Amino acid sequence: MTPAERQAARRAEQRQNLCAAAARAFTGDAQLHYRAGRLCRGLRPLPLHAPHLRTDPQVDDLASLRGAADGAALRLTHSDATLHASLCPTEPVERLLFELFEQLRCEALAPVAMPGLVHNLRHRFETWSRAFCRAGLADGHLGILLYTVAQIVWSRLSGWPVLEESEGLIEATRAAITPTLGVPLAALRRHRAEQSVFALHALDLARLVGVMMRDARGESAEEDAEALEDDEAVRVMFALWFDSDAGEQVDMGLAATGDSRVLREADQRYQAYTTRYDRELVPATGIRRELLAQYRDQLDQRIAAQRINVPRLAYALKAALAVPRRDGWSFGEEQGRVDGRRLAQLVSSPGERRLFLLDRYRPVADCVVSFLIDCSGSMRVHIEQVAVLVDVLIRALDQAGVATEVLGFSTGAWNGGRARLDWLAGGRPQHPGRLNEIAHLVFKDAATSWRRARTNLAALFKADLFREGVDGEAVDWACTRLRARAEPRRILIVISDGSPMDSATAQVNDAYYLDNHLKQVVARNEAARDVEVLGLGVGLDLSPYYRRCLAVDLSTAPDMALFGEVVSWIGARR
């Protein structure tokens, strides 16, 4: 990391500490703190109930960060979570809108005696509004409808005028929908201090907007497929700015961790007794072709039984991972730069206004995603569900134009193997460090498409791959592979069901030697900021190791709801 990058990281951390202090002071909750840009209570991040609460500490200014923190603090203070959960609609779009309306209600209750807080809230919402428009998300049917509703409700509750820059953009839509939404809109401000009464009108408003959105999607489908795809991307992107309430998630156990005395006494210097037997393998090459084809048929049957909508996941992933990139000019606009080729029209038709041009942007998913699968013995019982999850995500990412690779890690033998025999022959020196022969597995590299690698992915079913796990070195290896790629955004997803474990290493060092090394590796790569390291826990909360983690229940095969949750998690910016 360069000195400039270290200084920027320190500034970002200072801003987050300031925001956390403000949130603690306002709510009186001493457990609130920031971690990886998210407001957390203890180890768990608090849900984001509105799109404008998601920020990036590396990009957003202090007023925006304070505004998001103040909004979260107001939600904790003024909203009864139990009452809100009991009233939430089940239809996804209506639920998102209901969450947004409740968040805006809480922000409208900001104390007038705290003008700085009120200013931060307004600045944050307006900053998000500008970003939404500049990303081109308000260009389609659904985008402009969602944006207009958000602006109208915010203005009605806060008393501030809608964003001046987009007032002309939403005028026609506002005029069209206000007669239908007028009654619940009028009631929102009157009852903003009474959550139970406010919620009834918010539900009516959400249902009416939901009907409008379904009608708009139907019209888009009749017009052309491209318009439908754009509207789907907008809807997905709007949904990805939200989080579900943590109280609705399955309660997962927390990964056990502790302090390594051996690593501490060695000044945190990790070592391996020998790397002589370490190997990087392609598992598919060691399996008979007929058996590999049988494994692939078994995986295909599992996926077919789940009826997964892969194109829909591809749209969601593209919307989540894509960033705007300039793609020429948009001609015939009513504002922007003067188009010299159309000046003759001004002479022939003085009333003609479409004489300008604007920069045209298109979303590009310039990204690479790597899946690193823990192939330790305990993962063997979950591997069918993990294979379904990874294969479907790889296929969807491939359709979205995102490069992917699938890696794994295990050991070459149980209980130390040849490395331990060398240690015994060498006189059993104390604290030898990692004492096993590691095996790094390549199921699919980033240069190979899913179609060409689909058979090799079925090698995950090979039972004798699953032995023990040295997670820290595997994460370092996977990050090194990603750094060799040219894509500007690199994401590593580690799929594991527990703490690192190698019996030989634990016996001659201590129980937390590999555990603490994993924490070092993840912290170092997170600080470098060139690879985003995520932890996907299989029935376990991996937050002791990974700042961005998600625990999933794979006791049954993954369905569309689980895939939607994983896509939202992957797409979240740092």
C-alpha positions as CSV (number, residue, x, y, z in Angstrom):
1,M,0.0,0.0,0.0
2,T,1.4,3.4,-1.0
3,P,1.7,6.2,1.6
4,A,-1.2,8.1,-0.1
5,E,-3.4,5.0,0.1
6,R,-2.5,4.5,3.8
7,Q,-3.3,8.1,4.5
8,A,-6.7,7.8,2.7
9,A,-7.4,4.6,4.7
10,R,-6.6,6.4,8.0
11,R,-8.9,9.3,7.0
12,A,-11.7,6.9,6.2
13,E,-11.3,5.2,9.5
14,Q,-11.3,8.5,11.4
15,R,-14.6,9.5,9.6
16,Q,-16.2,6.1,10.5
17,N,-15.1,6.5,14.2
18,L,-16.7,10.0,14.2
19,C,-19.9,8.7,12.7
20,A,-20.0,5.8,15.2
21,A,-19.5,8.2,18.1
22,A,-22.4,10.3,16.9
23,A,-24.7,7.3,16.5
24,R,-23.8,6.1,20.0
25,A,-24.4,9.5,21.5
26,F,-27.8,9.8,19.9
27,T,-29.1,6.3,20.6
28,G,-27.3,5.7,23.9
29,D,-26.3,2.3,22.5
30,A,-22.6,1.7,23.5
31,Q,-22.3,-1.4,21.2
32,L,-22.6,0.6,18.0
33,H,-19.4,0.8,15.9
34,Y,-18.4,0.8,12.2
35,R,-16.8,-2.2,10.5
36,A,-15.9,-2.2,6.8
37,G,-18.1,0.8,6.2
38,R,-21.2,-0.7,7.9
39,L,-22.7,0.3,11.2
40,C,-22.6,-2.8,13.5
41,R,-23.9,-3.8,16.9
42,G,-21.3,-6.2,18.3
43,L,-20.2,-8.5,15.5
44,R,-23.4,-8.2,13.4
45,P,-24.0,-5.4,10.8
46,L,-27.3,-3.5,11.2
47,P,-29.7,-3.9,8.2
48,L,-29.9,-1.0,5.7
49,H,-33.5,-0.1,5.4
50,A,-33.2,2.4,2.6
51,P,-31.0,2.9,-0.5
52,H,-29.5,6.2,0.6
53,L,-28.1,4.6,3.8
54,R,-25.5,2.6,1.9
55,T,-22.3,4.6,1.7
56,D,-18.7,4.1,0.7
57,P,-16.2,5.6,3.2
58,Q,-13.6,5.8,0.4
59,V,-15.8,7.9,-1.9
60,D,-18.5,9.7,0.1
61,D,-17.8,13.0,1.9
62,L,-18.1,13.3,5.7
63,A,-21.6,14.9,5.5
64,S,-22.9,11.9,3.5
65,L,-21.4,9.5,6.0
66,R,-22.8,11.4,8.9
67,G,-26.2,11.6,7.2
68,A,-26.3,7.8,6.8
69,A,-25.2,7.3,10.4
70,D,-27.8,9.8,11.7
71,G,-30.5,8.1,9.6
72,A,-29.7,4.7,11.1
73,A,-29.6,6.2,14.6
74,L,-33.1,7.8,14.1
75,R,-34.4,4.5,12.9
76,L,-33.2,2.7,16.0
77,T,-34.6,5.5,18.2
78,H,-38.1,6.1,16.6
79,S,-39.1,2.7,15.1
80,D,-40.6,-0.2,16.9
81,A,-38.9,-3.1,15.1
82,T,-41.4,-5.7,16.3
83,L,-44.4,-3.7,15.2
84,H,-42.8,-2.9,11.9
85,A,-42.0,-6.6,11.2
86,S,-45.6,-7.6,12.0
87,L,-46.9,-5.2,9.4
88,C,-44.4,-5.7,6.6
89,P,-46.0,-7.0,3.4
90,T,-44.7,-10.2,1.8
91,E,-44.6,-9.0,-1.8
92,P,-40.9,-8.1,-2.4
93,V,-41.4,-4.7,-4.1
94,E,-44.1,-3.6,-1.6
95,R,-41.8,-4.6,1.2
96,L,-38.9,-2.5,-0.1
97,L,-41.1,0.5,-0.5
98,F,-42.6,0.0,3.0
99,E,-39.1,-0.2,4.5
100,L,-38.2,3.1,2.6
101,F,-41.3,4.9,3.9
102,E,-40.6,3.9,7.5
103,Q,-37.0,5.1,7.2
104,L,-38.1,8.4,5.8
105,R,-40.7,8.8,8.6
106,C,-38.0,8.3,11.2
107,E,-35.7,10.9,9.5
108,A,-38.6,13.4,9.4
109,L,-38.6,13.2,13.2
110,A,-35.1,14.7,13.5
111,P,-35.0,17.3,16.3
112,V,-35.3,20.8,15.0
113,A,-32.8,21.9,17.7
114,M,-30.1,19.9,15.9
115,P,-29.7,21.7,12.5
116,G,-26.4,19.9,11.8
117,L,-28.1,16.5,11.9
118,V,-31.0,17.8,9.7
119,H,-28.5,19.2,7.2
120,N,-26.6,15.8,7.1
121,L,-29.8,13.9,6.4
122,R,-30.8,16.2,3.6
123,H,-27.3,16.2,2.1
124,R,-27.2,12.3,2.1
125,F,-30.6,11.9,0.4
126,E,-29.8,14.5,-2.2
127,T,-26.4,12.9,-2.9
128,W,-28.0,9.5,-3.4
129,S,-30.6,11.1,-5.7
130,R,-27.9,12.6,-7.9
131,A,-26.0,9.3,-8.1
132,F,-29.2,7.4,-9.0
133,C,-29.9,9.8,-11.9
134,R,-26.3,10.0,-13.1
135,A,-26.1,6.2,-13.2
136,G,-28.9,6.2,-15.8
137,L,-31.3,4.2,-13.5
138,A,-34.1,6.8,-13.8
139,D,-34.2,6.4,-17.6
140,G,-36.7,3.5,-17.9
141,H,-40.3,3.0,-16.8
142,L,-39.5,1.4,-13.4
143,G,-36.5,3.6,-12.6
144,I,-38.4,6.9,-13.0
145,L,-41.4,5.5,-11.1
146,L,-39.3,4.4,-8.1
147,Y,-37.3,7.6,-8.1
148,T,-40.4,9.8,-8.3
149,V,-42.1,8.0,-5.5
150,A,-39.0,8.3,-3.3
151,Q,-38.7,12.0,-4.0
152,I,-42.4,12.8,-3.4
153,V,-42.5,10.9,-0.1
154,W,-39.2,12.4,1.1
155,S,-40.4,15.9,0.2
156,R,-43.8,15.4,1.8
157,L,-42.4,14.1,5.1
158,S,-39.4,16.3,5.5
159,G,-40.9,19.5,4.1
160,W,-37.9,20.0,1.8
161,P,-38.5,20.6,-1.9
162,V,-37.6,17.8,-4.3
163,L,-34.1,17.9,-5.8
164,E,-34.0,20.9,-8.2
165,E,-31.7,19.1,-10.7
166,S,-34.3,16.4,-11.3
167,E,-37.5,18.4,-10.8
168,G,-38.0,18.5,-14.6
169,L,-37.2,14.8,-14.9
170,I,-40.0,13.7,-12.6
171,E,-42.6,16.3,-13.4
172,A,-44.6,14.3,-15.9
173,T,-44.5,11.1,-13.7
174,R,-45.5,13.1,-10.6
175,A,-48.4,14.6,-12.4
176,A,-49.6,11.2,-13.6
177,I,-49.4,9.3,-10.3
178,T,-50.3,12.0,-7.8
179,P,-54.1,11.7,-8.4
180,T,-53.9,7.9,-7.6
181,L,-51.6,8.3,-4.6
182,G,-53.0,11.5,-3.2
183,V,-55.0,10.1,-0.3
184,P,-52.3,8.0,1.4
185,L,-49.7,10.7,0.6
186,A,-51.7,13.4,2.4
187,A,-52.0,11.2,5.5
188,L,-48.3,10.4,5.8
189,R,-47.1,13.7,7.2
190,R,-50.1,14.1,9.5
191,H,-49.3,10.7,11.2
192,R,-45.6,10.7,11.0
193,A,-45.3,10.7,14.8
194,E,-47.6,7.7,15.1
195,Q,-45.9,4.6,13.7
196,S,-49.0,2.3,13.8
197,V,-51.3,4.8,12.0
198,F,-48.5,5.8,9.6
199,A,-47.9,2.2,8.7
200,L,-51.5,1.7,7.5
201,H,-51.2,4.6,5.0
202,A,-47.7,3.5,4.0
203,L,-49.0,0.0,3.2
204,D,-51.7,1.5,1.0
205,L,-49.2,3.6,-0.8
206,A,-46.8,0.6,-1.3
207,R,-49.6,-1.5,-2.7
208,L,-50.6,1.2,-5.2
209,V,-47.1,1.7,-6.3
210,G,-46.6,-2.0,-6.6
211,V,-49.6,-2.2,-8.9
212,M,-48.1,0.6,-11.0
213,M,-44.8,-1.2,-11.2
214,R,-46.3,-4.4,-12.4
215,D,-48.3,-2.6,-15.0
216,A,-45.1,-0.8,-16.1
217,R,-43.3,-4.1,-16.4
218,G,-46.1,-5.5,-18.5
219,E,-45.9,-2.5,-20.9
220,S,-42.2,-2.9,-21.1
221,A,-42.5,-6.5,-22.0
222,E,-44.9,-5.7,-24.8
223,E,-42.7,-3.0,-26.2
224,D,-39.3,-4.8,-26.5
225,A,-37.1,-7.2,-24.6
226,E,-34.3,-4.6,-24.2
227,A,-36.6,-2.3,-22.2
228,L,-37.7,-5.2,-20.0
229,E,-34.0,-6.1,-19.3
230,D,-33.2,-2.5,-18.4
231,D,-36.2,-2.2,-16.1
232,E,-35.3,-5.6,-14.5
233,A,-31.8,-4.3,-13.8
234,V,-33.2,-1.1,-12.2
235,R,-35.5,-3.1,-10.0
236,V,-32.8,-5.4,-8.9
237,M,-30.3,-2.6,-8.3
238,F,-32.9,-0.8,-6.2
239,A,-33.5,-3.9,-4.2
240,L,-29.7,-4.5,-3.7
241,W,-29.5,-1.2,-1.8
242,F,-31.6,-2.8,1.0
243,D,-30.9,-5.4,3.6
244,S,-33.4,-7.7,5.2
245,D,-33.8,-7.5,9.0
246,A,-31.2,-9.5,10.8
247,G,-34.0,-10.9,13.1
248,E,-35.4,-12.9,10.2
249,Q,-32.2,-14.8,9.5
250,V,-31.5,-18.3,10.7
251,D,-29.5,-18.1,13.9
252,M,-26.1,-19.4,13.0
253,G,-23.4,-20.4,15.5
254,L,-20.3,-18.3,15.7
255,A,-17.0,-19.7,14.7
256,A,-14.9,-20.6,17.7
257,T,-11.7,-18.6,18.0
258,G,-8.9,-17.7,20.5
259,D,-5.4,-16.5,21.0
260,S,-2.4,-18.4,19.7
261,R,0.4,-18.3,22.3
262,V,2.9,-19.8,19.9
263,L,2.2,-17.3,17.2
264,R,2.3,-14.4,19.7
265,E,5.7,-15.5,21.1
266,A,7.1,-15.8,17.6
267,D,6.2,-12.1,17.0
268,Q,3.2,-13.1,14.8
269,R,5.6,-14.8,12.3
270,Y,3.9,-17.8,10.8
271,Q,6.0,-20.6,9.3
272,A,5.7,-24.0,7.6
273,Y,8.1,-26.8,8.6
274,T,8.5,-27.8,5.0
275,T,6.9,-26.8,1.7
276,R,8.5,-29.7,-0.2
277,Y,5.3,-31.7,-0.5
278,D,2.9,-28.8,-1.2
279,R,1.0,-29.3,-4.5
280,E,-1.3,-27.3,-6.8
281,L,-3.6,-29.9,-8.5
282,V,-6.4,-30.0,-11.1
283,P,-8.7,-32.7,-9.6
284,A,-10.5,-33.5,-12.8
285,T,-7.3,-34.9,-14.3
286,G,-7.2,-37.6,-11.7
287,I,-10.7,-38.9,-12.3
288,R,-11.8,-41.3,-15.0
289,R,-13.8,-39.6,-17.7
290,E,-16.8,-41.9,-17.3
291,L,-16.9,-41.2,-13.5
292,L,-16.5,-37.5,-14.1
293,A,-19.5,-37.6,-16.5
294,Q,-21.5,-39.5,-13.9
295,Y,-20.7,-36.8,-11.3
296,R,-21.8,-34.1,-13.8
297,D,-25.1,-35.8,-14.5
298,Q,-25.7,-36.1,-10.8
299,L,-25.0,-32.3,-10.4
300,D,-27.3,-31.4,-13.3
301,Q,-30.2,-33.4,-11.8
302,R,-29.8,-31.6,-8.5
303,I,-29.9,-28.2,-10.2
304,A,-32.8,-29.1,-12.5
305,A,-34.8,-30.2,-9.4
306,Q,-34.4,-26.7,-7.9
307,R,-35.8,-24.9,-11.0
308,I,-33.4,-22.0,-10.7
309,N,-34.0,-19.0,-13.0
310,V,-30.4,-18.5,-14.1
311,P,-31.1,-15.6,-16.6
312,R,-32.8,-13.7,-13.7
313,L,-29.8,-14.2,-11.5
314,A,-27.5,-13.1,-14.4
315,Y,-29.5,-9.8,-14.6
316,A,-29.3,-9.3,-10.8
317,L,-25.5,-10.0,-10.8
318,K,-24.9,-7.7,-13.7
319,A,-26.9,-4.9,-12.0
320,A,-25.0,-5.5,-8.8
321,L,-21.5,-5.7,-10.2
322,A,-21.6,-3.3,-13.2
323,V,-20.3,0.2,-13.2
324,P,-21.2,3.0,-15.7
325,R,-18.7,3.3,-18.5
326,R,-18.8,6.0,-21.2
327,D,-20.1,4.6,-24.5
328,G,-20.2,7.5,-27.0
329,W,-22.9,10.2,-27.4
330,S,-26.6,10.4,-27.0
331,F,-28.0,12.7,-29.7
332,G,-31.2,14.7,-29.9
333,E,-31.3,15.8,-26.3
334,E,-33.0,18.9,-24.9
335,Q,-30.0,19.9,-22.8
336,G,-26.3,19.3,-22.7
337,R,-23.7,20.3,-25.2
338,V,-24.7,22.0,-28.4
339,D,-24.6,19.6,-31.4
340,G,-23.0,21.6,-34.3
341,R,-24.6,19.3,-36.8
342,R,-28.1,20.3,-35.8
343,L,-27.6,24.0,-35.9
344,A,-29.3,24.1,-39.3
345,Q,-32.5,22.8,-37.6
346,L,-32.4,25.9,-35.4
347,V,-32.7,28.1,-38.5
348,S,-35.4,26.0,-40.2
349,S,-37.3,25.2,-37.0
350,P,-36.8,27.9,-34.3
351,G,-39.0,26.0,-31.9
352,E,-36.9,22.8,-32.1
353,R,-35.2,22.1,-28.7
354,R,-33.5,18.8,-29.4
355,L,-30.2,20.4,-30.5
356,F,-27.9,19.0,-27.8
357,L,-25.9,15.9,-27.0
358,L,-24.9,14.1,-23.8
359,D,-22.4,11.5,-22.8
360,R,-23.9,8.0,-23.0
361,Y,-23.0,5.5,-20.4
362,R,-23.6,1.7,-20.3
363,P,-23.1,-0.6,-17.4
364,V,-20.1,-2.9,-17.6
365,A,-19.3,-5.7,-15.2
366,D,-15.5,-5.4,-15.3
367,C,-14.9,-7.7,-12.5
368,V,-13.5,-11.2,-11.6
369,V,-15.0,-13.4,-8.9
370,S,-13.2,-16.3,-7.4
371,F,-14.8,-19.0,-5.2
372,L,-12.4,-20.7,-2.7
373,I,-14.0,-23.9,-1.3
374,D,-12.9,-25.5,1.9
375,C,-12.4,-29.2,1.1
376,S,-11.9,-30.3,4.7
377,G,-13.6,-33.5,5.9
378,S,-16.5,-31.8,7.6
379,M,-17.5,-30.1,4.3
380,R,-18.1,-33.5,2.6
381,V,-21.7,-33.6,3.9
382,H,-22.4,-30.2,2.4
383,I,-20.6,-30.6,-0.9
384,E,-23.7,-31.4,-3.0
385,Q,-25.5,-28.2,-2.0
386,V,-22.2,-26.2,-2.3
387,A,-21.7,-27.6,-5.8
388,V,-25.2,-26.5,-6.8
389,L,-24.7,-23.1,-5.3
390,V,-21.3,-22.5,-7.0
391,D,-22.3,-24.0,-10.4
392,V,-25.4,-21.9,-10.7
393,L,-23.6,-18.7,-9.6
394,I,-20.7,-19.4,-12.1
395,R,-23.2,-19.9,-14.9
396,A,-25.1,-16.7,-14.1
397,L,-21.8,-14.7,-13.7
398,D,-20.7,-16.1,-17.1
399,Q,-23.9,-14.8,-18.7
400,A,-23.4,-11.5,-17.0
401,G,-19.9,-11.2,-18.6
402,V,-18.0,-11.6,-15.3
403,A,-14.8,-13.8,-15.2
404,T,-14.9,-16.5,-12.6
405,E,-12.7,-19.2,-11.1
406,V,-13.4,-22.1,-8.7
407,L,-10.6,-23.1,-6.3
408,G,-10.3,-25.4,-3.4
409,F,-8.0,-26.3,-0.6
410,S,-7.2,-29.4,1.4
411,T,-4.2,-31.4,2.5
412,G,-2.3,-34.1,0.8
413,A,-2.7,-36.5,3.7
414,W,-4.3,-36.9,7.2
415,N,-2.4,-36.2,10.4
416,G,0.6,-34.5,8.8
417,G,1.6,-36.9,6.1
418,R,5.2,-36.8,4.8
419,A,5.8,-33.4,6.4
420,R,5.2,-34.9,9.9
421,L,7.5,-37.8,9.1
422,D,10.3,-35.4,8.2
423,W,9.7,-33.6,11.5
424,L,9.9,-36.8,13.4
425,A,13.1,-37.8,11.6
426,G,14.5,-34.3,12.4
427,G,14.3,-34.8,16.1
428,R,10.9,-33.2,16.8
429,P,12.0,-29.5,17.1
430,Q,9.5,-27.4,19.1
431,H,6.9,-25.3,17.4
432,P,7.6,-26.3,13.8
433,G,4.7,-24.3,12.4
434,R,2.4,-25.8,9.8
435,L,3.1,-29.5,9.8
436,N,1.3,-31.0,6.8
437,E,1.4,-31.1,3.0
438,I,-1.1,-28.7,1.6
439,A,-3.1,-29.3,-1.6
440,H,-4.4,-26.3,-3.6
441,L,-7.1,-27.3,-6.1
442,V,-8.1,-25.7,-9.4
443,F,-11.5,-26.7,-10.6
444,K,-11.9,-23.9,-13.0
445,D,-9.5,-21.0,-13.9
446,A,-10.6,-17.5,-14.8
447,A,-9.7,-17.9,-18.5
448,T,-12.1,-20.8,-19.0
449,S,-15.9,-20.3,-19.6
450,W,-18.4,-22.2,-17.6
451,R,-19.5,-24.2,-20.7
452,R,-15.9,-25.5,-21.2
453,A,-15.3,-26.1,-17.5
454,R,-18.7,-27.6,-16.5
455,T,-17.5,-31.2,-16.5
456,N,-14.4,-30.3,-14.4
457,L,-16.6,-28.6,-11.8
458,A,-18.1,-32.0,-11.0
459,A,-14.8,-33.1,-9.6
460,L,-16.1,-31.5,-6.3
461,F,-17.9,-34.9,-5.7
462,K,-14.6,-36.8,-5.5
463,A,-14.6,-38.0,-1.9
464,D,-10.9,-38.5,-1.3
465,L,-10.2,-34.7,-1.9
466,F,-11.7,-33.9,1.6
467,R,-9.1,-34.2,4.4
468,E,-7.9,-31.2,6.5
469,G,-7.8,-27.4,6.0
470,V,-5.1,-24.8,6.2
471,D,-7.2,-21.7,5.4
472,G,-4.7,-18.9,5.7
473,E,-2.3,-20.1,3.1
474,A,-5.2,-20.9,0.7
475,V,-6.6,-17.4,1.0
476,D,-3.1,-15.9,0.3
477,W,-2.8,-18.2,-2.8
478,A,-6.2,-17.3,-4.1
479,C,-5.6,-13.6,-3.6
480,T,-2.3,-13.8,-5.5
481,R,-4.1,-15.5,-8.4
482,L,-6.6,-12.7,-8.5
483,R,-4.0,-10.0,-8.4
484,A,-2.6,-11.4,-11.7
485,R,-5.9,-10.5,-13.4
486,A,-6.4,-7.1,-15.1
487,E,-10.0,-6.5,-13.9
488,P,-10.2,-3.4,-11.6
489,R,-12.5,-5.2,-9.1
490,R,-11.5,-8.6,-7.7
491,I,-13.7,-10.5,-5.3
492,L,-12.7,-13.7,-3.4
493,I,-15.5,-15.7,-1.8
494,V,-14.3,-18.2,0.8
495,I,-16.9,-21.0,1.4
496,S,-16.2,-22.8,4.7
497,D,-18.1,-24.5,7.5
498,G,-15.6,-23.8,10.3
499,S,-12.3,-22.8,11.7
500,P,-9.0,-23.9,10.1
501,M,-8.0,-27.4,11.3
502,D,-5.0,-29.6,10.8
503,S,-4.5,-32.1,13.6
504,A,-0.7,-32.4,13.3
505,T,-0.2,-28.7,13.4
506,A,-2.5,-28.2,16.4
507,Q,-0.8,-30.9,18.4
508,V,2.7,-29.6,18.1
509,N,1.9,-25.8,18.2
510,D,-1.5,-24.9,19.8
511,A,-5.2,-25.1,18.9
512,Y,-5.4,-21.5,17.5
513,Y,-2.1,-21.4,15.4
514,L,-3.8,-21.8,12.0
515,D,-6.8,-19.8,13.3
516,N,-4.8,-16.7,14.1
517,H,-2.8,-17.0,10.9
518,L,-6.1,-16.9,8.9
519,K,-7.0,-13.7,10.7
520,Q,-3.6,-12.2,9.8
521,V,-4.0,-13.1,6.1
522,V,-7.5,-11.7,5.8
523,A,-6.7,-8.5,7.6
524,R,-3.6,-8.0,5.4
525,N,-5.5,-8.5,2.2
526,E,-8.4,-6.4,3.4
527,A,-6.0,-3.6,4.2
528,A,-4.4,-3.8,0.7
529,R,-7.9,-3.2,-0.8
530,D,-7.0,-4.7,-4.2
531,V,-9.0,-7.9,-3.4
532,E,-12.3,-8.0,-1.6
533,V,-12.3,-11.0,0.7
534,L,-15.8,-12.4,1.7
535,G,-16.6,-15.3,3.9
536,L,-19.6,-17.5,3.1
537,G,-20.3,-19.6,6.2
538,V,-22.1,-22.9,5.7
539,G,-24.2,-23.1,8.8
540,L,-21.7,-20.9,10.7
541,D,-21.0,-17.2,11.2
542,L,-17.5,-16.5,10.1
543,S,-17.4,-12.9,11.3
544,P,-14.3,-13.6,13.6
545,Y,-12.3,-14.0,10.4
546,Y,-14.1,-11.9,7.7
547,R,-15.5,-8.4,7.9
548,R,-17.9,-9.1,5.1
549,C,-19.5,-12.5,5.8
550,L,-22.8,-14.3,5.3
551,A,-24.0,-17.4,7.0
552,V,-26.3,-19.6,5.0
553,D,-28.3,-22.8,5.8
554,L,-27.5,-25.5,3.3
555,S,-29.3,-28.3,5.1
556,T,-31.5,-28.3,2.0
557,A,-30.7,-27.5,-1.6
558,P,-30.4,-23.7,-2.3
559,D,-33.5,-22.1,-3.8
560,M,-34.1,-18.7,-5.5
561,A,-34.5,-16.9,-2.1
562,L,-31.1,-18.0,-1.0
563,F,-29.6,-17.1,-4.4
564,G,-31.1,-13.6,-4.1
565,E,-29.6,-13.2,-0.7
566,V,-26.2,-14.2,-1.9
567,V,-26.4,-12.0,-4.9
568,S,-27.3,-9.0,-2.7
569,W,-24.3,-9.8,-0.5
570,I,-21.9,-10.2,-3.3
571,G,-23.0,-7.0,-5.0
572,A,-22.6,-4.7,-2.0
573,R,-19.7,-2.2,-2.5
574,R,-16.9,-1.9,0.0
